[in-house]
Amino acid sequence: MKNKAIFIEGLKIYLRPLDKKDINLNYLKWINDQKLSNHIEASRFPHTLSDLNKYYLRQKKSKNSVLFAICLKKNHKHIGNCSLTNIDWINRRAQYGRLIGVVNQETKGSGTEALKLLQYYSFKKLNLNSIWTGVSEKNISSIKSNLKAGMKKVGKFPESIFFDGKLVNMICFCLTKKQFEK
C-alpha cells in the first residue's frame, strides 16, 4: 500500500517524515552495524531502542531539525534516513546527514538521490543559502556520492575524526543556493 506521507519524490526513492514506527529493530541494526555505520560519529557507542527514541523525540521537538525516512518507490521499503540539523535560520544554513541501512543492488544510488532531494528541499522550500557536511576521508562511497550530487569540496579538518585506531582528516562539503541553481 502506498504511504500517504510522501513528502518529496525522486526517480527511485521518496522522502517522508521519519515516524515513531520507524524507530524499530531495523534502525537499531543499521546504527549499531559497525560495517555499515563506522564512518558516522553517532555509531561510536552502542545504542538501544530507548536511545533512538530519545534522539527522535529531541529532534522532532526542535525547530532546527528535519528528519526523513528514505523509501523505495517500487515497494515503499524504508531503506535509510536523512536529515537537516543545526538549521541556522538567521544565516540560512544547515548540516545534513544520510544513512542507507539497506545496501544492495536495488538501493544503489539512493544516497545520492536522497542528497539531491535534500538540496531541493533546503533551497526551494526552506530558502536556506547553504548546506554542509563533514565526511571521513576513509568514507570513499560518501565522498563519491557527495561529488556526484554536486556538492563542493571546500576543505578539510586535519586529524579530526578518530577512525580505526588513528586520527584521519574530515573532508568538508558545502553547496550554496547559487551553485545549486546553476
N, C-alpha and C positions, 0 to 999 in steps of 0.2 A: 504494500500500500504506500502511495506517495505521501511523504511527510509534508504537511501543510505549512510548516515553519521555514520553508526555503527562503533565505534572505538575499543571497547573491548567487547567481547561477553562471557556471562556466561551461566549457565544452564537455568535459568528462566528469567534473565534480560540481558540488554546490556547497555553500557555507550556510549553516543555520545556527541559531543561538545554541550555545552549549547548555544543556539542560541537566537538571539534577539527576535524571535517569542515566545520563552519560558517565556519572561518577560511579563506575562499576568495576568489576574484576578485570575487564579488558583494559581500561585506562590504567588501572593499578599495575597490570602486567607490563604495559608499554613503558611507564615511567620507571619501573624497577628493573627492566631488562637492560643490563649494562652494555650489551652489544648494540642495542637499538638507541639508547639514550646517553651513552657515555660522553657525549660532547655537550650535554645540557647540564648547566650548573645545578638545576633542581634535582638532578639524579645523584648528587654526591652522597646523599644519605638515603637509607631505605624509607619508603613511605607506606602508610596504611590507608585504608579507605577513609578513616577519620581525618587524616592529614589532608587528603584530596578534597574532602567535603569542606573542611575549614578554608582551604585555599579558594575553592569555588565560591563559597559564601562571601568571603572577603572581597574577591574580585567583582562579584555580582553587585555588591553594595557600593563599590567605588564608582565615582563619576569619571574616573580617569582610566578605565579599562573596558575592553570589549573582548569577550571570549566567543569563539566559534567552534562548532564541530565541522569537520571536513567529511563529506559523504559522497560516495559514488552515485552518479545519476542513474546508472544502469540498474542497480539493485538496492539503492538507498543505504548501503552499508556504511556505518561510521568507521572511518579508517584513520582518523587523527584529529588533531586540534590545532588551532592557530589563534593568535591574539594580538591585540594592540594594547600595550600597557604604558604606564607612566605618561599618559597623554598630558601634554602641557598646552592648555587652551590659550594661554597668552602668547607663547612663542610658536604655537601651532606645529608641534612636533610630537612624535610618539615612537616608542620602541616596539618592534614586532618580534614574534617568535612562532615557530612551527614545529610540530612533531607528527610525523607519519608513523603510526603504530602498526599498520598492516603493510608490509613491504613484499610485493610480488609483482609479476608482470602486469597484472590488472591495475595496480596503483602507480606504476611508473609515470613520472612527470607530475604527479598530484601535488607535490610540494611546491614546484614552480608555478603551477596553475593557481594554487591557493595564495601564493605571494602576489601574483598578478591581480587576483580578486581583492586582496587586502589593499593593494595600491589604489585600485579604482575606488574602493570604499573610503580610504583615507583622504584622497584628493578631491573626489567628486561629491561625496556625501558629507564628510566631516569638515571639509575645507581646511585640512591640515596643509602645511607647507613642506614638511619633510618627515620621512620615516627612516629609521636606522636600526641596525642590529650589530652585534659582535659575534664572530664565529671563530672557533679554534682553527688554527692553521692546519690542524690534522684532520679536520672535517671536510675532506675533499668534495664529497657529494653536496654538502650545503654551499660550499664556495661556488661550485659549478652552477647550482640551482639559482643562487643569488645573481650571478652574472647573466645567466640565461633569461632571468626575469627583468633584466635591465638595471639592476642595482649597480651603483658605482662604488668601487673600492676606494675609500678615502683615506686610509691609513691603517696603522696598527698600534696596539699597545704591546710593547715588548714584554715577554715573560710574565704575562698576566693571567694565564689560565693553567692551573695545575692539572696535568693530564699524564696518566701512565707513569707516575713517579717523578715527573720533571715539569718545570715551568715552560710553557710554549707561548707563542705570540697569539694575540687575538686580532683578527682581521676585521676592520670596521667597514661596514657598507652603509650607504645612505642614498636616498633618492629625493629630489625636490619635485614639487608640483610642476615647475617649468620643464624639468628633464622628463617627467612622465608625459607631459603634453606634446613633446617633440615627436 
